[in-house]
């Protein structure tokens, strides 16, 4: 007589064909399912890592662009201050000219 545990361990599944050549032990099926789950987990880890790396690269690129724009802003502000000083000087010269030619 075969024990219940031994019978459960050797239980087989028959696929649609019913052919004995395609019988698979349930422990083999659960092993395949575990392999699939492990593969999916590994792929998820890889995908998450790639996503983090992509975000990190995008962040670095944005930081670089920000620094370039910030530098440009400072340059333009300095240029603006120079132009405002020239404009004030021009107004002073015009006023001085008008005052002298009255």
Phi, psi and omega per residue, in radians:
X1 nan 2.540 -3.117
X2 -1.714 2.326 3.140
X3 -1.217 2.768 -3.123
X4 -1.126 -0.663 3.133
X5 -1.151 -0.732 3.128
X6 -1.165 -0.676 3.125
X7 -1.146 -0.708 3.137
X8 -1.163 -0.625 -3.125
X9 -1.218 -0.465 -3.095
X10 -1.881 0.220 3.117
X11 -1.060 2.417 -3.130
X12 -2.072 2.708 3.056
X13 -1.881 2.441 3.079
X14 -1.907 2.215 3.124
X15 -1.336 -3.137 -3.013
X16 -0.917 -0.520 -3.094
X17 -1.286 -0.455 -3.132
X18 1.305 0.038 -3.093
X19 -1.326 2.379 3.126
X20 -1.088 -0.410 -3.111
X21 -1.229 -0.302 3.123
X22 -1.887 0.321 3.080
X23 -1.308 2.395 -3.113
X24 -2.248 2.344 3.105
X25 -1.189 2.492 -3.125
X26 -1.090 -0.548 3.101
X27 -1.161 -0.568 3.066
X28 -1.188 -0.684 3.121
X29 -1.118 -0.784 -3.137
X30 -1.158 -0.573 3.090
X31 -1.152 -0.738 3.105
X32 -1.112 -0.735 3.108
X33 -1.089 -0.718 3.110
X34 -1.117 -0.714 3.102
X35 -1.087 -0.723 3.120
X36 -1.110 -0.773 3.122
X37 -1.088 -0.734 3.104
X38 -1.089 -0.748 3.137
X39 -1.093 -0.768 3.123
X40 -1.091 -0.756 3.103
X41 -1.045 -0.796 3.134
X42 -1.085 -0.752 3.116
X43 -1.102 -0.681 3.096
X44 -1.113 -0.713 3.112
X45 -1.100 -0.796 3.130
X46 -1.073 -0.793 -3.134
X47 -1.077 -0.772 3.131
X48 -1.092 -0.730 3.130
X49 -1.097 -0.795 3.132
X50 -1.087 -0.704 3.131
X51 -1.108 -0.755 3.096
X52 -1.082 -0.774 -3.141
X53 -1.118 -0.700 3.118
X54 -1.114 -0.785 3.113
X55 -1.102 -0.698 3.134
X56 -1.109 -0.738 3.118
X57 -1.140 -0.732 3.113
X58 -1.107 -0.720 3.126
X59 -1.096 -0.739 3.125
X60 -1.109 -0.715 3.123
X61 -1.129 -0.761 3.113
X62 -1.114 -0.685 3.108
X63 -1.084 -0.735 3.122
X64 -1.104 -0.794 3.115
X65 -1.089 -0.699 3.114
X66 -1.053 -0.796 -3.130
X67 -1.109 -0.705 3.102
X68 -1.098 -0.794 -3.133
X69 -1.161 -0.662 3.107
X70 -1.106 -0.739 3.094
X71 -1.083 -0.782 3.128
X72 -1.077 -0.713 3.115
X73 -1.049 -0.787 3.127
X74 -1.100 -0.711 3.104
X75 -1.083 -0.768 -3.132
X76 -1.174 -0.641 3.094
X77 -1.141 -0.695 3.094
X78 -1.113 -0.758 3.100
X79 -1.067 -0.723 3.130
X80 -1.098 -0.734 3.104
X81 -1.084 -0.708 3.112
X82 -1.100 -0.770 -3.136
X83 -1.145 -0.689 3.094
X84 -1.097 -0.703 3.104
X85 -1.116 -0.740 3.101
X86 -1.101 -0.701 3.131
X87 -1.126 -0.762 3.077
X88 -1.046 -0.763 3.132
X89 -1.077 -0.739 3.128
X90 -1.098 -0.750 3.105
X91 -1.075 -0.736 3.112
X92 -1.084 -0.724 3.127
X93 -1.131 -0.726 3.122
X94 -1.109 -0.798 3.119
X95 -1.064 -0.760 3.127
X96 -1.090 -0.742 3.124
X97 -1.095 -0.816 -3.133
X98 -1.107 -0.685 3.139
X99 -1.116 -0.693 -3.114
X100 -1.297 -0.513 -3.069
X101 -1.713 0.478 3.102
X102 -1.498 nan nan
